Amino acid sequence: MSDWQNRLNTDTARKMADRYAPAFAITMAVISVPLALLYLVPVVLGLFAPPLDPKVDLYAVNRPLAFTFLDTKGNEVGHRGAIVGARLKLEEMPAFLPAAFIAMEDRRFYSHNGIDPRGLARAVILDLRARSAVAGGSTISQQTAKIIYTQQQRTFSRKLTELVNAAGLEKSLTKDQILQLYLNRIYLGSGAYGVDGASRVYFGKSAKDLNLAQAAMLATLTRAPSVFSPRRDLLRAQQRASLVLDSMVDNGAITEEQAAEARAHPAVIVDRTTSNARNYFLDTAADQALALATINGVPPASDMVVHTTMEPQVQEAARLAAVNTITKYKKRTRASEAAVVVMKPDGAVSALLGGVDYRESVFNRATQALRQPGSAFKPFVYLAALEAGFSPWETRDDEAVDIAGYTPTNFGGKYYGTVTLADALAHSVNTIAVSLAQEIGIRNVIAVAKRVGITSPMQANASLALGTAEVTPLELTAAYAAIANGGYRAQPYLVTRIDISGKPVYNRAPPQPQRVIDAEVNRDLIAMMYGVVIGGTGGAASLRGREAAGKTGTTQDSKDAWFVGFTTDYVTAAWVGNDDAKPTRNVTGGTLPAYIWRETMLAAEKGLPLKPLDKSVKPPEAELLMASDVIWGGADEDVLGREPEFAQAEPEPEPQRRRRGGLLGWLFGDDDDEPPPPR
């Protein structure tokens, strides 16, 4: 470039500088004054911010209520509300854990006074440009203040409150104390608050034992934890954790070699299939505990430890039995859902499964789904008959029934001639059940059902004898428990004790026994229901030498199928069907529900002594009647008067085995092809 060109450029630059110097000076003044004021904000707020009240527990204030659940042996089995884990000190955590959060959230944490002017300036500019609050610019101190003192909405007034409270934290606490408080309070998704709670949720262990890859993954969850959850997309969570590792290297917290090692072994999350299955039980227990701990309409303000009636091995057995059975037979039977309730005869709920997969549906079919019980309602008809003076061994003629146009038929459209009432229940003869209910009075049947525990509405019509009134599995189980325990009302319960701040606020006291069935009548009814398992429609529920009694149930078009039964130790109900009430493909109570019931009960009874049921003994003449020339052919109950497409045989009780051929073999497979007992 020539000398004259240099002089020309210099002169031009000088003229431009002279021309625009005043405007530039004004602009710099406009910009520098607010920036200077931003740097003065921490100092000013520090002077006027009030000190913290030392009596306030900053680890608990404004945190959602937490439920910790214990099983019958006092072992922890789950949480509800806030999952907080242990309150850890910084020195108890691996050094890279707080370093990961500092690298992700606030690199200058130890150099500012609670407010980062650079970050705040950037946030102000972005907010002004968007004409709304879109950026935070928050330090760890500000985030901690927001967690403790304010709501989560983004408003300028909340931001000002947050700044004042952050200055208060900096004024009263050391940097390490603030960081420790933050790491124990930050929400990290899936109900987990604090790094220890999140570590247990995602990795199944204490935050004390985290490795570098796991710590980096937790640090990615500070923003939109539900969106970035590793349970939603593990690969993306691992990729975001790699960015945290890069930031930690840039910050000098770890070496490149350590980051490479962590990338080579990315964090994976634990399988929560078992804990998810417990959620149906825990949802119900949480509702019950909250109601019990609420005094004069005021709910508890502190975390609760809830002692429950759950037996984890029984809960898992119910889950495996339901999942295995539905998975195996779903395509053949078009049945997609199941519910299981396992109860002690006194009403203590040992297991409660409201569906095959809690992750897909939190709807609790065990407590919320009202479904028709079908022939599983018949024991209440026969109980009313026994109380009216009928004997299990007297006979009735099985013949066509017409009650004002209602014409129920038996399964397969068959009639069996003269049979005992015991046989009629064992083989679920519909015509006799309906006639018997008319003979003793349908309102008497309703009164009996209510007395033993049915709480849902029942209509006084003829079809009630075949189970057209809707019930929940839980209430039907409780009603059967009154039969199983010798005739006393059983009120279902899941909570035995509640502790708050280490002190018991509720201890369950056993209620005064309320007899609802005469002892002799109850023994006769148990004998009749025992016949359902040893020689009737419930043969598939046989427990290999252990005495059990129960009843199958199937509704119109096989929309609902049940088996409800008991031993001396447990009362269990198993339901199978579809949420949309679509018909299954001829599933009856003696098939899938009986399979689920049997596998659940075999696991529950494992190791318990054999005890006979308290039942009456059949007289000699009844033996002759039971051995009459009636050919039952393994038929199951009818479905409210509909003639099925084909009669479906029940499987032989254990330990006998036989192979099915033809259509039935295709539909349900061979006996030897059934799911194995839960291990």
Stockholm file with secondary structure:
# STOCKHOLM 1.0

chainA/1-679         MSDWQNRLNTDTARKMADRYAPAFAITMAVISVPLALLYLVPVVLGLFAPPLDPKVDLYAVNRPLAFTFLDTKGNEVGHRGAIVGARLKLEEMPAFLPAAFIAMEDRRFYSHNGIDPRGLARAVILDLRARSAVAGGSTISQQTAKIIYTQQQRTFSRKLTELVNAAGLEKSLTKDQILQLYLNRIYLGSGAYGVDGASRVYFGKSAKDLNLAQAAMLATLTRAPSVFSPRRDLLRAQQRASLVLDSMVDNGAITEEQAAEARAHPAVIVDRTTSNARNYFLDTAADQALALATINGVPPASDMVVHTTMEPQVQEAARLAAVNTITKYKKRTRASEAAVVVMKPDGAVSALLGGVDYRESVFNRATQALRQPGSAFKPFVYLAALEAGFSPWETRDDEAVDIAGYTPTNFGGKYYGTVTLADALAHSVNTIAVSLAQEIGIRNVIAVAKRVGITSPMQANASLALGTAEVTPLELTAAYAAIANGGYRAQPYLVTRIDISGKPVYNRAPPQPQRVIDAEVNRDLIAMMYGVVIGGTGGAASLRGREAAGKTGTTQDSKDAWFVGFTTDYVTAAWVGNDDAKPTRNVTGGTLPAYIWRETMLAAEKGLPLKPLDKSVKPPEAELLMASDVIWGGADEDVLGREPEFAQAEPEPEPQRRRRGGLLGWLFGDDDDEPPPPR
#=GR chainA/1-679 SS CCHHHHHHHHHHHHHHHHHHHHHHHHHHHHHHHHHHHHHHHHHHHHHHSCCCCTTSCTTTTTCCCEEEEECTTSCEEEEEECBCCCCCCGGGSCTHHHHHHHHHHCTTTTTSSSCCHHHHHHHHHHHHHHTSCCCCCCCHHHHHHHHHHSCSCCCHHHHHHHHHHHHHHHHHSCHHHHHHHHHHHCBCSTTBBHHHHHHHHHHSSCGGGCCHHHHHHHHGGGSSTTTSCTTTCHHHHHHHHHHHHHHHHHTTSSCHHHHHHHHHSCCCCCCCHHHHHHHHHHHHHHHHHHHHHCBTTBCCSSCEEEEECCCHHHHHHHHHHHHHHHHHHHHHHCCCEEEEEEECTTSBEEEEECCSCTTTCCCCTTTTCCBCCGGGGHHHHHHHHHHTTCCTTCEEEECCCCBTTBCCCCGGGCCCEEEEHHHHHHTTCHHHHHHHHHHHCHHHHHHHHHHHTCCSCCCCSGGGGGCCSCBCHHHHHHHHHHHHTTSBCCCCBCEEEEEETTEEEEECCCCCCCBCSCHHHHHHHHHHHHHHHHHSTTGGGCBTTBCCEEEEEECGGGCEEEEEEECSSCEEEEEEECTTCCCCSSCCTTTHHHHHHHHHHHHHHTTCCCCCCCCCCCCHHHHHHHTSSCCCTTCCCCBTTBCCSSCCCCCCCTTCCCCCCHHHHHHHCCGGGSCCCCC
#=GC SS_cons         CCHHHHHHHHHHHHHHHHHHHHHHHHHHHHHHHHHHHHHHHHHHHHHHSCCCCTTSCTTTTTCCCEEEEECTTSCEEEEEECBCCCCCCGGGSCTHHHHHHHHHHCTTTTTSSSCCHHHHHHHHHHHHHHTSCCCCCCCHHHHHHHHHHSCSCCCHHHHHHHHHHHHHHHHHSCHHHHHHHHHHHCBCSTTBBHHHHHHHHHHSSCGGGCCHHHHHHHHGGGSSTTTSCTTTCHHHHHHHHHHHHHHHHHTTSSCHHHHHHHHHSCCCCCCCHHHHHHHHHHHHHHHHHHHHHCBTTBCCSSCEEEEECCCHHHHHHHHHHHHHHHHHHHHHHCCCEEEEEEECTTSBEEEEECCSCTTTCCCCTTTTCCBCCGGGGHHHHHHHHHHTTCCTTCEEEECCCCBTTBCCCCGGGCCCEEEEHHHHHHTTCHHHHHHHHHHHCHHHHHHHHHHHTCCSCCCCSGGGGGCCSCBCHHHHHHHHHHHHTTSBCCCCBCEEEEEETTEEEEECCCCCCCBCSCHHHHHHHHHHHHHHHHHSTTGGGCBTTBCCEEEEEECGGGCEEEEEEECSSCEEEEEEECTTCCCCSSCCTTTHHHHHHHHHHHHHHTTCCCCCCCCCCCCHHHHHHHTSSCCCTTCCCCBTTBCCSSCCCCCCCTTCCCCCCHHHHHHHCCGGGSCCCCC
//
